[in-house]
Amino acid sequence: MSWLANTNPVLVKELRGRMRGARAFIVLTTFLLILALPTTLLYLTTASTITFNTFDAGQTIGKTLFIGVVTIALIQVMIVVPSQAASAITSEKESETYDLLISTLLPPWKIIIGKLAAALAYALLLIVAVIPFMALS
């Protein structure tokens, strides 16, 4: 982690700040709960409609679940990640630390890259959390 701090301290600060609070875990839990409900409904609906050919039932259920989970997770990521990323700079203004951040010796592009990389790391966490749901298929 020390090599990361030397390259971009804004990224380290953002990652620590984002994962220390309860907000990240509440969003992740809500994200997975919202994904679990349609996945369960999709499974029950698909399993109840397949009565005539039980040999192909697993293939049909798996294909439907995979496409459904990927679609729902993609929609959720497209909603959650921009809202998380947009709050990166505005939170600096609200906590009145924006002027301190600008007055550091870091170039502006490093500040923006650090904030963006932290938002993308959180998006990656959400995507990795979906893998067990994909394994159901």
C-alpha atoms as an extended CHARMM CRD file, in Angstrom:
* protein
*
       137  EXT
         1         1  MET       CA              0.0000000000        0.0000000000        0.0000000000  PROA      1               0.0000000000
         2         2  SER       CA              2.9730000000        2.3230000000        0.4730000000  PROA      2               0.0000000000
         3         3  TRP       CA              3.7100000000        2.3400000000       -3.2650000000  PROA      3               0.0000000000
         4         4  LEU       CA              0.1190000000        3.4080000000       -3.8350000000  PROA      4               0.0000000000
         5         5  ALA       CA              0.4580000000        6.2730000000       -1.3570000000  PROA      5               0.0000000000
         6         6  ASN       CA              3.5660000000        7.4700000000       -3.1450000000  PROA      6               0.0000000000
         7         7  THR       CA              1.8790000000        7.4810000000       -6.5320000000  PROA      7               0.0000000000
         8         8  ASN       CA             -1.4660000000        9.0490000000       -5.6340000000  PROA      8               0.0000000000
         9         9  PRO       CA             -2.2880000000       10.0710000000       -2.0590000000  PROA      9               0.0000000000
        10        10  VAL       CA             -5.7660000000       11.2370000000       -3.0950000000  PROA      10              0.0000000000
        11        11  LEU       CA             -6.6250000000        7.6800000000       -4.1410000000  PROA      11              0.0000000000
        12        12  VAL       CA             -5.5050000000        6.2890000000       -0.7770000000  PROA      12              0.0000000000
        13        13  LYS       CA             -7.4620000000        8.9640000000        1.0970000000  PROA      13              0.0000000000
        14        14  GLU       CA            -10.5860000000        8.3110000000       -0.9520000000  PROA      14              0.0000000000
        15        15  LEU       CA            -10.3870000000        4.5410000000       -0.5870000000  PROA      15              0.0000000000
        16        16  ARG       CA             -9.8720000000        4.7780000000        3.1620000000  PROA      16              0.0000000000
        17        17  GLY       CA            -12.6270000000        7.3070000000        3.6000000000  PROA      17              0.0000000000
        18        18  ARG       CA            -15.0560000000        5.3980000000        1.4250000000  PROA      18              0.0000000000
        19        19  MET       CA            -14.5470000000        2.0280000000        3.0800000000  PROA      19              0.0000000000
        20        20  ARG       CA            -14.2960000000        3.2030000000        6.7030000000  PROA      20              0.0000000000
        21        21  GLY       CA            -17.8400000000        4.3990000000        6.9750000000  PROA      21              0.0000000000
        22        22  ALA       CA            -20.9610000000        2.3200000000        7.1080000000  PROA      22              0.0000000000
        23        23  ARG       CA            -22.3250000000        3.9040000000        3.9330000000  PROA      23              0.0000000000
        24        24  ALA       CA            -20.3020000000        1.6920000000        1.5650000000  PROA      24              0.0000000000
        25        25  PHE       CA            -21.4190000000       -1.4880000000        3.2780000000  PROA      25              0.0000000000
        26        26  ILE       CA            -25.0340000000       -0.3680000000        3.4560000000  PROA      26              0.0000000000
        27        27  VAL       CA            -24.9860000000        0.4220000000       -0.2700000000  PROA      27              0.0000000000
        28        28  LEU       CA            -23.3530000000       -2.9470000000       -1.0280000000  PROA      28              0.0000000000
        29        29  THR       CA            -25.8720000000       -4.8510000000        1.1030000000  PROA      29              0.0000000000
        30        30  THR       CA            -28.8010000000       -2.9910000000       -0.4460000000  PROA      30              0.0000000000
        31        31  PHE       CA            -27.3190000000       -3.5780000000       -3.9050000000  PROA      31              0.0000000000
        32        32  LEU       CA            -27.1930000000       -7.3370000000       -3.2860000000  PROA      32              0.0000000000
        33        33  LEU       CA            -30.6370000000       -7.4800000000       -1.6970000000  PROA      33              0.0000000000
        34        34  ILE       CA            -32.1460000000       -5.6530000000       -4.6460000000  PROA      34              0.0000000000
        35        35  LEU       CA            -30.3870000000       -8.1430000000       -6.9340000000  PROA      35              0.0000000000
        36        36  ALA       CA            -31.5440000000      -11.1500000000       -4.8930000000  PROA      36              0.0000000000
        37        37  LEU       CA            -35.2570000000      -10.4030000000       -5.1880000000  PROA      37              0.0000000000
        38        38  PRO       CA            -35.5030000000      -10.3840000000       -9.0100000000  PROA      38              0.0000000000
        39        39  THR       CA            -33.1180000000      -13.3360000000       -9.1910000000  PROA      39              0.0000000000
        40        40  THR       CA            -35.3790000000      -15.3820000000       -6.9420000000  PROA      40              0.0000000000
        41        41  LEU       CA            -38.4800000000      -14.3330000000       -8.8580000000  PROA      41              0.0000000000
        42        42  LEU       CA            -36.7700000000      -15.0950000000      -12.1540000000  PROA      42              0.0000000000
        43        43  TYR       CA            -35.7980000000      -18.5630000000      -10.9500000000  PROA      43              0.0000000000
        44        44  LEU       CA            -39.2670000000      -19.3620000000       -9.6360000000  PROA      44              0.0000000000
        45        45  THR       CA            -40.9460000000      -18.1160000000      -12.7940000000  PROA      45              0.0000000000
        46        46  THR       CA            -38.6170000000      -20.0190000000      -15.1090000000  PROA      46              0.0000000000
        47        47  ALA       CA            -38.7660000000      -23.2110000000      -13.0350000000  PROA      47              0.0000000000
        48        48  SER       CA            -42.5600000000      -23.1780000000      -12.9340000000  PROA      48              0.0000000000
        49        49  THR       CA            -42.9290000000      -22.7380000000      -16.7020000000  PROA      49              0.0000000000
        50        50  ILE       CA            -40.6820000000      -25.6930000000      -17.5410000000  PROA      50              0.0000000000
        51        51  THR       CA            -42.8200000000      -28.7730000000      -17.0030000000  PROA      51              0.0000000000
        52        52  PHE       CA            -42.8410000000      -30.4720000000      -20.3570000000  PROA      52              0.0000000000
        53        53  ASN       CA            -39.1110000000      -31.1070000000      -20.8800000000  PROA      53              0.0000000000
        54        54  THR       CA            -37.1770000000      -31.7140000000      -17.6710000000  PROA      54              0.0000000000
        55        55  PHE       CA            -34.0120000000      -32.7160000000      -19.5650000000  PROA      55              0.0000000000
        56        56  ASP       CA            -33.4030000000      -29.1600000000      -20.8230000000  PROA      56              0.0000000000
        57        57  ALA       CA            -34.7270000000      -27.4770000000      -17.6790000000  PROA      57              0.0000000000
        58        58  GLY       CA            -31.3070000000      -26.8200000000      -16.1250000000  PROA      58              0.0000000000
        59        59  GLN       CA            -29.9660000000      -25.2650000000      -19.3020000000  PROA      59              0.0000000000
        60        60  THR       CA            -32.9770000000      -23.0060000000      -19.7090000000  PROA      60              0.0000000000
        61        61  ILE       CA            -33.0070000000      -21.9390000000      -16.0590000000  PROA      61              0.0000000000
        62        62  GLY       CA            -29.2500000000      -21.2960000000      -16.0530000000  PROA      62              0.0000000000
        63        63  LYS       CA            -29.3480000000      -19.2500000000      -19.2360000000  PROA      63              0.0000000000
        64        64  THR       CA            -32.3040000000      -17.1980000000      -18.0190000000  PROA      64              0.0000000000
        65        65  LEU       CA            -30.7100000000      -16.6030000000      -14.6140000000  PROA      65              0.0000000000
        66        66  PHE       CA            -27.3720000000      -15.5600000000      -16.0800000000  PROA      66              0.0000000000
        67        67  ILE       CA            -28.8750000000      -13.0910000000      -18.5450000000  PROA      67              0.0000000000
        68        68  GLY       CA            -31.2470000000      -11.7580000000      -15.8950000000  PROA      68              0.0000000000
        69        69  VAL       CA            -28.5530000000      -11.3040000000      -13.2310000000  PROA      69              0.0000000000
        70        70  VAL       CA            -26.1820000000       -9.6210000000      -15.6830000000  PROA      70              0.0000000000
        71        71  THR       CA            -28.8930000000       -7.2640000000      -16.9090000000  PROA      71              0.0000000000
        72        72  ILE       CA            -30.1180000000       -6.3130000000      -13.4430000000  PROA      72              0.0000000000
        73        73  ALA       CA            -26.5790000000       -5.8720000000      -12.1040000000  PROA      73              0.0000000000
        74        74  LEU       CA            -25.6270000000       -3.7140000000      -15.0920000000  PROA      74              0.0000000000
        75        75  ILE       CA            -28.6080000000       -1.4490000000      -14.5130000000  PROA      75              0.0000000000
        76        76  GLN       CA            -27.7920000000       -1.1990000000      -10.8100000000  PROA      76              0.0000000000
        77        77  VAL       CA            -24.1210000000       -0.3950000000      -11.4710000000  PROA      77              0.0000000000
        78        78  MET       CA            -25.1680000000        2.2520000000      -13.9950000000  PROA      78              0.0000000000
        79        79  ILE       CA            -27.2790000000        3.8910000000      -11.2730000000  PROA      79              0.0000000000
        80        80  VAL       CA            -24.9980000000        3.5310000000       -8.2310000000  PROA      80              0.0000000000
        81        81  VAL       CA            -21.5350000000        4.2760000000       -9.6530000000  PROA      81              0.0000000000
        82        82  PRO       CA            -22.2600000000        7.6810000000      -11.2470000000  PROA      82              0.0000000000
        83        83  SER       CA            -23.9530000000        8.8570000000       -8.0700000000  PROA      83              0.0000000000
        84        84  GLN       CA            -20.9500000000        7.7230000000       -6.0090000000  PROA      84              0.0000000000
        85        85  ALA       CA            -18.4590000000        9.2970000000       -8.4270000000  PROA      85              0.0000000000
        86        86  ALA       CA            -20.3600000000       12.5730000000       -8.6750000000  PROA      86              0.0000000000
        87        87  SER       CA            -20.2270000000       13.0330000000       -4.9410000000  PROA      87              0.0000000000
        88        88  ALA       CA            -16.4250000000       12.8330000000       -4.8830000000  PROA      88              0.0000000000
        89        89  ILE       CA            -15.6930000000       16.4840000000       -5.6830000000  PROA      89              0.0000000000
        90        90  THR       CA            -18.9070000000       17.8690000000       -4.2100000000  PROA      90              0.0000000000
        91        91  SER       CA            -18.1270000000       16.2630000000       -0.8610000000  PROA      91              0.0000000000
        92        92  GLU       CA            -14.8640000000       18.2240000000       -0.8280000000  PROA      92              0.0000000000
        93        93  LYS       CA            -16.8020000000       21.4400000000       -1.3510000000  PROA      93              0.0000000000
        94        94  GLU       CA            -19.3450000000       20.5600000000        1.3370000000  PROA      94              0.0000000000
        95        95  SER       CA            -16.7160000000       19.7160000000        3.9320000000  PROA      95              0.0000000000
        96        96  GLU       CA            -14.8050000000       22.8620000000        2.9290000000  PROA      96              0.0000000000
        97        97  THR       CA            -11.6020000000       20.9550000000        2.1500000000  PROA      97              0.0000000000
        98        98  TYR       CA            -11.6290000000       21.7500000000       -1.5730000000  PROA      98              0.0000000000
        99        99  ASP       CA             -9.3540000000       24.7760000000       -1.1400000000  PROA      99              0.0000000000
       100       100  LEU       CA             -6.8840000000       22.7000000000        0.8590000000  PROA      100             0.0000000000
       101       101  LEU       CA             -6.8790000000       20.0390000000       -1.8270000000  PROA      101             0.0000000000
       102       102  ILE       CA             -6.2470000000       22.5660000000       -4.5820000000  PROA      102             0.0000000000
       103       103  SER       CA             -3.4410000000       24.2440000000       -2.6210000000  PROA      103             0.0000000000
       104       104  THR       CA             -1.4250000000       21.0170000000       -2.3210000000  PROA      104             0.0000000000
       105       105  LEU       CA              1.5160000000       20.3330000000       -4.5940000000  PROA      105             0.0000000000
       106       106  LEU       CA             -0.4730000000       17.7120000000       -6.5010000000  PROA      106             0.0000000000
       107       107  PRO       CA             -1.3300000000       18.5930000000      -10.0770000000  PROA      107             0.0000000000
       108       108  PRO       CA             -5.0670000000       18.8150000000      -10.8030000000  PROA      108             0.0000000000
       109       109  TRP       CA             -4.9900000000       15.7580000000      -13.0600000000  PROA      109             0.0000000000
       110       110  LYS       CA             -3.6560000000       13.6290000000      -10.1900000000  PROA      110             0.0000000000
       111       111  ILE       CA             -6.5030000000       14.7700000000       -7.9640000000  PROA      111             0.0000000000
       112       112  ILE       CA             -9.0780000000       13.8960000000      -10.6170000000  PROA      112             0.0000000000
       113       113  ILE       CA             -7.4280000000       10.5410000000      -11.4040000000  PROA      113             0.0000000000
       114       114  GLY       CA             -7.3640000000        9.6640000000       -7.6980000000  PROA      114             0.0000000000
       115       115  LYS       CA            -11.0400000000       10.4800000000       -7.2480000000  PROA      115             0.0000000000
       116       116  LEU       CA            -11.9820000000        8.6110000000      -10.4210000000  PROA      116             0.0000000000
       117       117  ALA       CA             -9.8930000000        5.5500000000       -9.5330000000  PROA      117             0.0000000000
       118       118  ALA       CA            -11.5330000000        5.3700000000       -6.1000000000  PROA      118             0.0000000000
       119       119  ALA       CA            -14.9820000000        5.4590000000       -7.7100000000  PROA      119             0.0000000000
       120       120  LEU       CA            -13.9480000000        2.7730000000      -10.1910000000  PROA      120             0.0000000000
       121       121  ALA       CA            -12.5280000000        0.6150000000       -7.4070000000  PROA      121             0.0000000000
       122       122  TYR       CA            -15.8930000000        0.7840000000       -5.6630000000  PROA      122             0.0000000000
       123       123  ALA       CA            -17.5920000000       -0.1500000000       -8.9390000000  PROA      123             0.0000000000
       124       124  LEU       CA            -15.2490000000       -3.1130000000       -9.2130000000  PROA      124             0.0000000000
       125       125  LEU       CA            -16.2380000000       -4.1540000000       -5.6910000000  PROA      125             0.0000000000
       126       126  LEU       CA            -19.9100000000       -4.0910000000       -6.6960000000  PROA      126             0.0000000000
       127       127  ILE       CA            -19.2010000000       -6.1360000000       -9.8170000000  PROA      127             0.0000000000
       128       128  VAL       CA            -17.1630000000       -8.7200000000       -7.8880000000  PROA      128             0.0000000000
       129       129  ALA       CA            -19.9780000000       -9.0080000000       -5.3460000000  PROA      129             0.0000000000
       130       130  VAL       CA            -22.3160000000      -10.1240000000       -8.1320000000  PROA      130             0.0000000000
       131       131  ILE       CA            -20.1790000000      -13.1670000000       -9.0180000000  PROA      131             0.0000000000
       132       132  PRO       CA            -21.9200000000      -15.5340000000       -6.5310000000  PROA      132             0.0000000000
       133       133  PHE       CA            -25.2670000000      -14.6830000000       -8.1380000000  PROA      133             0.0000000000
       134       134  MET       CA            -23.8100000000      -15.5090000000      -11.5410000000  PROA      134             0.0000000000
       135       135  ALA       CA            -22.5530000000      -18.7950000000      -10.1480000000  PROA      135             0.0000000000
       136       136  LEU       CA            -26.1560000000      -19.8080000000       -9.5010000000  PROA      136             0.0000000000
       137       137  SER       CA            -26.6380000000      -20.2400000000      -13.2160000000  PROA      137             0.0000000000
